[in-house]
Amino acid sequence: MNPVDIDQQFMCQALEQAKLAAQAGEVPVGAILVHDGQVIAKAFNQPIAHHDPSAHAEMLALRAAAKSAENYRLPGSTLYVTLEPCVMCAGAILHARVDRVVFGALDPKTGAAGSVLDVFSSKQINHQTRVEGGVMGEECGQLLRSFFKERR
């Protein structure tokens, strides 16, 4: 299977997580963390349910994977997330030493992978995470637009 197909396959799984968030009344963002071709963690946004502003899908997936690995560092992993990470999540991704982030929709309000800021491109940071955006971006963005349209 070629890399594009692999990215789409894992992004589909992240979208399933995002749909679970929407069903729970949370902003529909999902994340999947992959290592050696295997899903090692999956999560969806839950700041409302957890009463925790840091309970973004990325943060929850990183926490679950780190706990499972018994290591706060997750080298060799790829994080698939349906929405461009915010500054908080970007910082956690860098600290966890995630090798690669693949995201779907751009976030023009709080995106920290190129939309508003580009935390990942800073050469002063001692770890470099590769980033690829726009994978299934239309599908990811449509889920968010539909969610917010229903709320208005």
C-alpha positions in Angstrom: 0.0 0.0 0.0 1.4 3.4 -0.9 1.9 6.1 1.8 -1.1 8.2 0.6 -3.5 5.2 1.0 -2.0 4.5 4.4 -2.5 8.1 5.5 -6.1 8.0 4.3 -6.8 4.7 6.0 -5.7 6.1 9.4 -7.4 9.4 8.8 -10.7 7.5 8.3 -10.1 6.0 11.8 -9.5 9.5 13.2 -12.8 10.7 11.5 -14.6 7.8 13.3 -13.3 9.2 16.6 -14.4 12.7 15.6 -17.9 11.4 14.9 -18.0 9.9 18.5 -17.1 13.4 19.8 -20.0 14.9 17.8 -22.4 12.3 19.2 -21.2 13.2 22.7 -21.8 16.9 22.0 -18.1 17.7 21.8 -16.4 19.6 18.9 -15.8 16.7 16.4 -12.1 16.2 16.4 -10.5 12.8 16.5 -7.0 11.5 16.8 -5.2 8.2 16.1 -1.6 7.6 17.2 0.2 5.0 15.1 3.6 3.2 15.7 5.0 0.6 13.3 1.8 0.5 11.4 -0.3 -0.3 14.5 -2.8 2.0 16.2 -1.5 2.5 19.8 -4.0 5.1 20.9 -7.2 6.7 19.7 -9.2 9.5 21.2 -11.7 12.3 20.6 -12.3 15.7 22.0 -13.7 15.6 25.5 -13.1 19.0 27.3 -16.8 19.4 28.1 -17.2 15.9 29.6 -13.8 16.0 31.5 -14.3 19.6 32.6 -10.7 20.0 31.3 -9.6 22.6 28.6 -6.6 20.3 27.8 -8.8 17.3 26.9 -8.3 17.7 23.2 -8.2 14.6 21.0 -4.5 14.9 20.5 -3.7 15.3 24.2 -5.9 12.3 25.2 -4.3 10.1 22.5 -0.8 11.2 23.6 -1.6 10.5 27.2 -3.1 7.0 26.5 -0.1 6.0 24.3 2.5 7.3 26.8 0.7 5.4 29.6 0.6 2.2 27.6 4.3 2.6 26.5 5.3 3.6 30.1 7.2 6.4 28.4 6.3 10.1 27.8 8.4 10.0 24.7 6.8 8.4 21.6 9.5 8.4 18.9 8.7 6.7 15.6 5.0 7.5 15.9 2.6 9.3 13.6 -0.4 11.3 14.9 -3.4 11.5 12.7 -5.8 14.2 13.7 -8.9 15.6 11.9 -8.1 19.3 12.7 -4.9 21.2 12.6 -3.4 21.1 16.1 -3.5 24.2 18.4 -0.5 25.6 20.2 -1.1 23.5 23.3 -1.3 20.3 21.3 1.6 21.2 19.1 3.8 21.7 22.2 2.7 18.3 23.6 3.4 16.6 20.3 6.9 18.1 20.2 7.6 17.2 23.8 6.5 13.6 23.1 8.9 13.4 20.2 6.2 12.4 17.7 7.9 11.9 14.3 5.0 13.1 12.1 1.7 14.8 12.3 -0.9 14.3 9.6 -4.0 16.5 9.9 -7.2 17.0 7.9 -8.8 20.4 8.1 -7.0 23.7 8.6 -7.9 25.7 11.6 -7.9 29.4 10.6 -8.6 30.6 14.2 -6.2 28.6 16.4 -4.1 26.4 14.0 -0.5 26.1 15.1 0.8 24.1 12.1 0.8 26.9 9.6 -2.7 28.6 9.7 -2.2 31.1 12.5 1.2 30.0 13.8 3.7 27.4 12.7 5.2 26.0 15.9 6.5 22.9 14.1 8.8 25.0 11.7 10.8 26.6 14.5 14.4 25.5 14.1 15.1 26.6 17.7 13.1 23.7 19.1 15.3 20.7 19.6 12.9 18.2 18.1 11.5 18.4 14.6 8.2 16.9 13.8 7.2 16.6 10.1 3.8 17.9 9.3 1.4 17.1 6.5 -1.9 18.9 6.3 -5.0 18.5 4.2 -5.3 14.8 4.2 -9.0 14.2 3.7 -9.4 17.9 4.6 -12.7 18.3 2.9 -14.3 15.4 4.8 -12.8 16.6 8.1 -13.9 20.2 7.5 -17.4 19.2 6.5 -17.9 17.3 9.8 -16.9 20.4 11.7 -19.1 22.7 9.6 -22.1 20.5 10.0 -21.6 20.3 13.7 -21.5 24.0 14.2 -24.3 24.6 11.7 -26.6 22.4 13.9 -25.5 24.3 17.0 -26.4 27.8 15.6 
